[in-house]
Amino acid sequence: MEYRQLGRSGLKVSVLSLGTMTFGGKGKFAKVGDTGVAEARRQIDICLEAGVNLIDTADVYSQGASEEIIGEVLKAKRNNVLIASKARFPMGDGPNERGSSRHHLIRACEASLKRLQTDHIDLYQLHEWDGLTPLEETLSALDHLVSSGKVRYIGVSNFSGWHIMKTLGVSERLNLIRPVSQQIHYSLQAREAEYELLPVSRDQGLGVMVWSPLAGGLLSGKYRRNQTPEGNTRHLEEWNEPPIYNQDALYDIVDVLVSIAEERQVSAAQVALAWLLNQPVVSSVIIGARTDIQLKDNLQAANLVLNNQEIERLSAVSRPPLVYPYWHQAQTAPDRLSPADLALIAPYLRNA
């Protein structure tokens, strides 16, 4: 297992980390999975044995049940693993039981610590943007949690480019704790993050943790053009995370994934994960699985190194259009672009 530095922090994280949205199976999260304590213990042991050192969760996952299961499983193993959790979404019906206010974040963190049976959270992340709470208040609360020893590092998730820059600006202006990472949705099927989020990370030194790297299973190789997986009860038209705007384009990507997988004698899922691990500034890819077999297969992606031709085949078939103002920059200013600019624009210049 390879370990990469998380942004400008001194923290090293495994390139694959365990996502636990399937733990608990309560409420709407029952549709994702219902992993109980015994299964979770087995999956965590599998990951630790493979070298994974980061487990990602959130208070909202099964309304705290995911954190409770992690706390029950880890106990004596707590010092062998990093825990990342998140807060922002509703944890009750009251008007102050959501958002990124000082009131909610401090209460949410203390509740997570109890569920996790630990005295600190290694990486505490804002799960979503809160446009109503002043960033000065949010960052002051996070700074307090760090100075009190309850949190080691902070990060953000599902922010836009300007949200991140505003957060970093307020942090610097007030000398408050600075995010070290962002957790984003990114896959061969959904490459919107390349427009702003990956360049921001490269320019500002933020680590990148990727969620839903297999597009909710669509890139696993099970879903093929004009085919339905045996026993499947979900229909593509009903999925909205990620949204599928062009099914033909999705299946074009899957065709290339399956082709490379067959040539390499590995799974399509491993190929999709390996492509992500090859992308600049990606620190860790969060994997989750309903079964031990799926989990073990995904973990093998850490050892799969794609060659340049395979990477380009996957990149070409999934490449999004160059939107404004980037196509204009590519046409008129290619001689004055920074490494962060070129992280997006360079492939389009090569193919012009």
Long-range contacts (C-beta under 8 A, 24 or more apart in sequence): 1-50, 1-51, 1-52, 1-302, 2-302, 3-53, 4-207, 4-283, 4-284, 5-207, 5-283, 6-123, 6-153, 6-180, 6-181, 6-207, 6-283, 6-284, 7-179, 7-180, 7-181, 7-201, 7-205, 7-206, 7-207, 7-283, 8-180, 8-205, 8-206, 9-153, 9-180, 9-181, 9-207, 11-82, 11-122, 11-123, 11-152, 11-153, 11-180, 12-53, 13-53, 13-54, 13-82, 13-207, 13-209, 13-283, 13-284, 14-51, 14-52, 14-53, 14-54, 14-284, 14-302, 15-277, 15-283, 15-284, 15-285, 15-302, 16-50, 16-52, 16-273, 16-284, 16-285, 16-286, 16-287, 16-298, 16-299, 16-301, 16-302, 17-52, 17-53, 17-54, 17-55, 17-56, 17-84, 17-209, 17-284, 17-285, 17-286, 17-287, 18-43, 18-44, 18-47, 18-52, 18-54, 18-55, 18-56, 18-286, 18-287, 18-288, 19-56, 19-57, 19-211, 19-286, 19-287, 19-288, 20-55, 20-56, 20-57, 20-61, 20-66, 20-69, 20-70, 20-288, 21-57, 21-58, 21-61, 21-66, 21-288, 22-288, 22-289, 22-290, 23-57, 23-61, 23-62, 23-65, 23-66, 23-69, 23-70, 24-61, 24-62, 24-63, 24-65, 24-66, 24-68, 24-69, 25-62, 25-65, 26-62, 26-63, 26-65, 27-62, 27-63, 29-61, 29-62, 29-66, 30-62, 33-288, 33-290, 35-69, 35-290, 36-69, 37-69, 37-72, 37-73, 39-292, 40-69, 40-70, 40-73, 41-73, 42-292, 43-289, 43-292, 43-295, 44-70, 44-73, 44-74, 44-77, 44-81, 46-292, 46-295, 46-296, 46-299, 47-295, 47-299, 48-77, 48-80, 48-81, 50-299, 50-302, 51-302, 52-81, 52-299, 53-80, 53-81, 53-82, 54-81, 54-82, 54-83, 54-84, 54-122, 54-123, 54-284, 55-81, 55-82, 55-83, 55-84, 56-84, 56-85, 56-183, 56-209, 56-211, 56-286, 57-83, 57-84, 57-85, 57-86, 58-85, 58-86, 58-87, 58-89, 58-127, 59-85, 59-86, 59-87, 59-89, 59-91, 59-108, 59-111, 59-112, 59-115, 60-86, 60-87, 60-89, 60-90, 60-91, 60-127, 63-91, 64-91, 64-111, 64-112, 64-115, 67-112, 67-115, 67-116, 68-115, 68-116, 70-116, 71-115, 71-116, 71-117, 71-118, 72-117, 74-116, 74-117, 74-118, 75-117, 78-117, 78-118, 82-122, 82-123, 83-116, 83-118, 83-121, 83-122, 83-123, 84-121, 84-122, 84-123, 84-124, 84-125, 84-155, 84-209, 85-112, 85-116, 85-121, 85-123, 85-124, 85-125, 86-124, 86-125, 86-126, 86-127, 86-157, 86-183, 87-112, 87-124, 87-125, 87-126, 87-127, 88-126, 88-127, 88-128, 88-130, 89-127, 89-128, 99-130, 99-132, 99-133, 100-126, 100-130, 100-133, 100-137, 100-138, 100-141, 101-130, 101-133, 101-137, 101-138, 101-141, 102-137, 102-138, 102-140, 102-141, 102-144, 105-138, 105-141, 105-142, 105-145, 106-141, 106-144, 106-145, 109-145, 109-150, 109-151, 110-150, 113-150, 119-149, 119-150, 120-149, 120-150, 120-151, 120-152, 121-150, 121-151, 121-152, 122-152, 122-153, 123-152, 123-153, 123-154, 123-155, 123-180, 123-181, 124-151, 124-153, 124-154, 124-155, 125-154, 125-155, 125-156, 125-157, 125-181, 125-183, 126-154, 126-155, 126-156, 126-157, 126-159, 127-157, 127-158, 128-157, 128-158, 129-158, 129-159, 129-160, 129-163, 135-166, 135-167, 135-170, 136-170, 136-174, 139-167, 139-170, 139-171, 139-174, 139-176, 139-177, 140-174, 140-176, 142-176, 142-177, 143-176, 143-177, 146-177, 153-180, 153-181, 154-178, 154-179, 154-180, 155-179, 155-180, 155-181, 155-182, 155-183, 155-207, 155-209, 156-181, 156-182, 156-183, 157-182, 157-183, 157-184, 157-211, 158-183, 158-184, 158-185, 159-197, 160-196, 160-197, 161-195, 161-196, 161-197, 161-199, 161-200, 164-197, 164-200, 164-204, 164-206, 165-200, 165-204, 168-204, 179-206, 180-206, 180-207, 181-206, 181-207, 181-208, 181-209, 181-283, 182-206, 182-207, 182-208, 182-209, 183-208, 183-209, 183-210, 183-211, 183-286, 184-208, 184-209, 184-210, 184-211, 185-210, 185-211, 185-212, 185-242, 186-210, 186-213, 186-276, 186-279, 186-282, 187-212, 187-213, 187-214, 187-215, 187-219, 187-242, 187-272, 187-276, 188-215, 188-219, 188-253, 188-257, 188-272, 188-275, 188-276, 188-314, 188-318, 189-215, 189-218, 189-219, 189-242, 189-244, 189-250, 189-253, 189-318, 190-215, 190-242, 191-318, 191-319, 191-320, 192-320, 194-320, 194-343, 194-344, 195-320, 195-323, 195-326, 195-344, 198-279, 198-280, 198-281, 198-343, 198-344, 199-340, 199-341, 199-343, 199-344, 200-340, 201-281, 202-280, 202-281, 202-339, 202-340, 202-343, 203-338, 203-340, 206-281, 207-281, 207-283, 207-284, 208-281, 208-282, 208-283, 208-284, 209-283, 209-284, 209-285, 209-286, 210-276, 210-282, 210-284, 210-285, 210-286, 211-286, 212-241, 212-242, 213-272, 213-273, 213-276, 213-285, 213-286, 213-287, 214-269, 214-272, 214-273, 215-242, 215-250, 216-241, 216-242, 218-242, 218-244, 218-250, 218-254, 219-253, 219-254, 219-257, 219-268, 219-269, 219-272, 220-267, 220-268, 220-269, 220-272, 221-254, 221-257, 221-258, 221-261, 221-267, 221-268, 221-269, 223-254, 224-251, 224-254, 224-258, 225-251, 225-254, 225-255, 252-317, 253-314, 253-317, 253-318, 255-317, 256-313, 256-314, 256-317, 257-314, 260-306, 260-310, 260-313, 260-314, 264-304, 266-300, 266-304, 267-297, 267-300, 269-294, 269-297, 269-298, 269-301, 270-297, 270-298, 270-300, 270-301, 270-304, 271-301, 271-304, 271-306, 271-310, 271-314, 273-298, 273-301, 273-304, 274-301, 274-304, 274-305, 274-306, 275-306, 275-311, 275-314, 275-315, 277-301, 277-302, 278-306, 278-311, 280-343, 281-343, 315-347, 319-347, 322-348
